[in-house]
Amino acid sequence: FETAASEVEDRWEQPELDSSGTSIVSRFQTVVDRAETFIEGAEYQIQLSVTPENFHRLRPKLVDAHERGVSIRVSIHTEQDGVVPPAEQFEGACIEVRHRRLPAPFVALVDREKTCFAHHPDSYEQYGVLVNDRTHTFVFHWYFLTCLWEHWETVYSDYADSFPVGYVDIRQCVRDLRPLVDAGATPRVQVEGFDVESGAPVSETGVVSEAVFTGVASSQDAVERLSGQVTLVVDTDEGEALTVGGWGAMIEDVEATRVTVLDVEQRDELPDADLFRRP
């Protein structure tokens, strides 16, 4: 009986995720354990919402991922008078940290595919969600972006101050390149991703001829303006006009996992851009 009870407990606390599925768990510890596993296998992107204590626990795994070239953004949440760790705690572990002065759930999003979510410990409902699915993870991504990231203060950044500049989020890339392209500049980029129709890997180099978004034209909020279609048109070195979208691209030729701005030609007297603050 004791053996059976132990087996039931293990199966409940550590459910297996199939190739595309969702599991509900009862223990916060299980969510953090699975986040560690996902972070270990991350290839290009991690978005994380954590307390300072949980950041400290995950830091060794984040350092390893950062050294592999993974783009890592961390939203640290505390009480209103809470204190974030000193900057040296973030060095070598992520590229940007923002401070949310409100309690928040634990969220870990990895490679646009995997999600770990758990309510704040003081929440009435206590359960966790583990996801291995692109569609559900995309929904959590927008929750992270709108509630845990965009409106909060940056307390640490490790962005390059020279070219090349890399982006894993097409919306931030278009946000930065659009004013330059409209002013006549020609950003030269390298696009890495997947063919939307075949799923085959894509790696192309060329110049951006157009940066398009179809958000709310009257809105001054960058998230709202970039919540619709967001597309780069890249004239490749082979003479092809390639349309490039981001996460969940359907009408473009390529879903980009990384866009690297190699240089910007004809940029004298151009408007200021955030090229050196938003990889």
Secondary structure as GFF3:
##gff-version 3
##sequence-region A 1 279
A	DSSP	alpha_helix	2	13	.	.	.	ID=ss1
A	DSSP	beta_strand	21	25	.	.	.	ID=ss2
A	DSSP	alpha_helix	28	40	.	.	.	ID=ss3
A	DSSP	beta_strand	45	50	.	.	.	ID=ss4
A	DSSP	alpha_helix	52	67	.	.	.	ID=ss5
A	DSSP	beta_strand	71	77	.	.	.	ID=ss6
A	DSSP	three_ten_helix	87	89	.	.	.	ID=ss7
A	DSSP	beta_strand	96	100	.	.	.	ID=ss8
A	DSSP	beta_strand	106	110	.	.	.	ID=ss9
A	DSSP	beta_strand	114	118	.	.	.	ID=ss10
A	DSSP	beta_strand	128	132	.	.	.	ID=ss11
A	DSSP	alpha_helix	134	143	.	.	.	ID=ss12
A	DSSP	pi_helix	144	149	.	.	.	ID=ss13
A	DSSP	beta_strand	153	157	.	.	.	ID=ss14
A	DSSP	beta_strand	165	167	.	.	.	ID=ss15
A	DSSP	alpha_helix	170	182	.	.	.	ID=ss16
A	DSSP	beta_strand	186	195	.	.	.	ID=ss17
A	DSSP	beta_strand	201	213	.	.	.	ID=ss18
A	DSSP	alpha_helix	222	225	.	.	.	ID=ss19
A	DSSP	beta_strand	230	236	.	.	.	ID=ss20
A	DSSP	beta_strand	241	245	.	.	.	ID=ss21
A	DSSP	beta_strand	254	265	.	.	.	ID=ss22
###
